[in-house]
């Protein structure tokens, strides 16, 4: 059984597997608590799958701590 989207395609969006797992788990928790999916008609029936689809589609991403600090220093 192949998972979609594939890990390889997801790592094009987010390089670190640790970050990928953490981000998808946090988003899955939000979905479980009633948050609406950010994509139309997700194919997965599980929250983690929906979170991975959101990452693949570019709707779900993260900002690194270094970028946040740079943004606050320039304002």
Secondary structure, DSSP 8 states (H G I E B T S, - for coil): ---SS-HHHHHHH---HHHHHHHHHHHHHHHHTT---SSSS-S-SSHHHHHHHHHHHTSS----HHHHHHHHHH-
